[in-house]
Amino acid sequence: MRFDILTIFPEFFRGPLDYGIVHRARESGLIEVATHDLRGFAHDRHRTVDDRPFGGGEGMVLKPEPIFECMEALGIAPKRERIAAQVAAVTPAEDSGYRANDESARECVILMSASGRLFDQQIATELSQFNRIVLICGRYEGIDERVAENIADRELSVGDYVLSGGELPAAIVVDAVTRLIPGALGNEASAFTESFSPRAWSGIDGLPDSTAASGGLLDYPHYTRPADYNGLPVPEVLLGGNHDAIRRWRRYKALEKTYQNRPDLLQKTVLSGEDRQLLDRIRAESDADEKV
């Protein structure tokens, strides 16, 4: 997979993308990351990439010309063609004029914007199916809306807060998507057993048949050696070797942590009858603690 990042601060990415899984994926050839300085597509003597918005308002806005010219230089198909090719790749029609293997169907252009849809694991999974992703990093008070309307396939945000620009969000997207590319992780199952993973397993009594399955919940607590550190022991159930008991404990703890920290996820997760019984117990214990 190839990532192209459009930014006015290309040097920013020399740090975040040079470590860990992303670095290894780049070294092994699984991904390629190229940064493109938008100032290189500004033609005035000051290499101006921003301007004041029509109608007035605070701050400056990124101009459309450098972004449009950069996209043309990268050889990315126009938005209309990409969207049509992507639709045809899913539901090809004989008279569509596009083939399922059309290269345009494998390209995705993303505008990192506070106005975008919230980036999550499901979107990361969708993006991992593309061959090429272009990430446009906003700055200042935003980007000329013609970029969103005529270039970007989608707008994404990494949270309900304001950042100085789209560089950090772009690095987050690269990291999250790279983890889902086959070969990027040492253990391929890891990508499906972490917090927020949409994949679930059905097993004994409706519980996941993996001791590490998330199924959309937050991850359960982890412990390592020593078994007792300064009077802080590891839960006994993890030391007994009873895998069914460990599985149940982990599921309970995942439900408990999700209930405490991200109850909204419980509305999106498929829960078994056993899960609901555990959740009822968690609620009862929480209510009892509040009364104490």
C-alpha positions, 0 to 999 in steps of 0.5 A, spaced: 500 500 500 502 507 498 500 513 502 501 520 499 501 525 504 499 532 502 502 537 507 506 544 508 510 541 514 513 534 510 519 534 515 513 532 521 513 525 518 520 524 519 519 522 527 512 519 527 513 514 521 520 512 523 518 507 529 515 501 530 510 497 526 510 502 521 517 503 520 518 495 519 512 495 514 516 500 510 522 497 511 519 490 508 516 493 503 509 492 505 507 500 505 510 506 502 509 513 505 511 519 500 510 526 503 509 532 498 510 539 500 504 543 498 509 550 498 512 546 492 506 547 488 505 555 490 508 559 484 509 566 487 515 568 490 513 567 497 510 560 496 503 562 499 499 557 500 494 560 504 489 566 504 483 570 507 476 567 506 471 571 502 466 574 507 471 575 512 472 571 518 478 570 523 484 566 521 487 564 514 485 558 509 489 553 505 488 555 498 485 550 493 490 551 487 496 548 490 492 542 492 489 541 486 496 541 482 499 536 487 493 531 486 494 532 478 502 531 479 501 525 483 496 522 477 490 521 482 484 520 478 478 525 478 474 524 484 468 523 480 472 517 476 474 514 483 467 514 486 464 511 480 470 505 479 469 504 487 461 503 486 463 498 479 468 494 483 462 492 488 456 492 484 459 492 477 454 493 471 455 491 464 454 498 461 458 502 467 464 503 463 468 501 469 472 494 471 472 491 478 480 491 477 480 499 475 486 502 478 481 508 480 477 503 485 483 502 489 485 509 490 482 513 496 483 521 497 482 523 505 481 530 507 483 530 515 478 535 518 475 537 524 468 537 520 469 530 518 466 523 520 469 520 526 475 515 525 474 508 528 476 501 527 471 500 522 473 505 517 481 503 518 478 496 516 475 499 510 481 503 508 486 497 509 482 494 502 485 500 498 492 500 494 493 507 495 491 512 500 492 520 499 491 524 506 490 531 505 493 535 511 489 541 513 492 547 517 490 554 519 482 555 519 481 550 514 481 548 507 478 551 501 471 548 501 472 546 493 477 541 495 472 537 500 467 538 494 471 536 488 477 532 490 476 528 497 472 522 497 471 523 505 473 527 510 475 524 517 476 527 524 480 523 530 476 526 535 472 532 538 477 537 539 481 542 535 488 540 533 493 545 529 493 541 523 492 535 520 499 532 520 498 528 527 491 525 525 494 523 518 499 519 522 494 516 526 490 514 520 497 511 517 498 507 523 491 504 524 491 502 517 498 499 517 496 494 522 491 491 518 495 490 512 497 482 512 504 481 514 505 488 518 504 484 525 508 478 528 501 475 530 496 476 524 490 475 530 492 481 534 489 485 529 482 482 530 483 481 538 484 488 540 480 493 543 474 496 538 475 490 533 469 489 530 470 481 529 467 477 534 468 469 536 462 465 538 464 459 543 462 455 549 456 458 552 456 464 547 463 467 549 468 468 545 473 462 543 479 466 543 482 468 550 483 475 547 477 476 543 475 483 543 468 483 539 468 491 539 469 492 547 475 495 550 481 490 551 481 486 558 486 488 563 493 485 562 498 482 567 505 479 567 511 477 571 512 477 577 506 474 580 506 479 586 509 485 586 510 489 592 504 486 595 500 487 588 498 480 586 496 478 579 489 475 579 489 468 581 484 466 576 490 467 571 495 463 574 490 457 575 491 454 568 483 453 567 482 456 560 475 457 560 475 460 567 480 465 564 476 466 558 470 468 562 474 472 567 477 476 561 470 477 558 467 480 564 473 485 565 472 487 558 465 488 559 466 492 566 471 496 563 467 498 557 461 499 562 465 504 566 469 508 560 465 507 554 458 505 555 456 507 548 460 501 545 455 497 548 450 499 544 454 497 538 456 490 540 453 484 539 452 481 546 450 474 548 446 471 553 452 470 557 454 477 556 448 480 558 448 476 565 455 479 566 453 486 564 447 485 569 452 483 575 457 489 573 451 494 573 449 491 580 456 491 583 457 498 580 450 501 583 452 497 590 459 501 590 455 508 589 451 507 595 457 505 599 
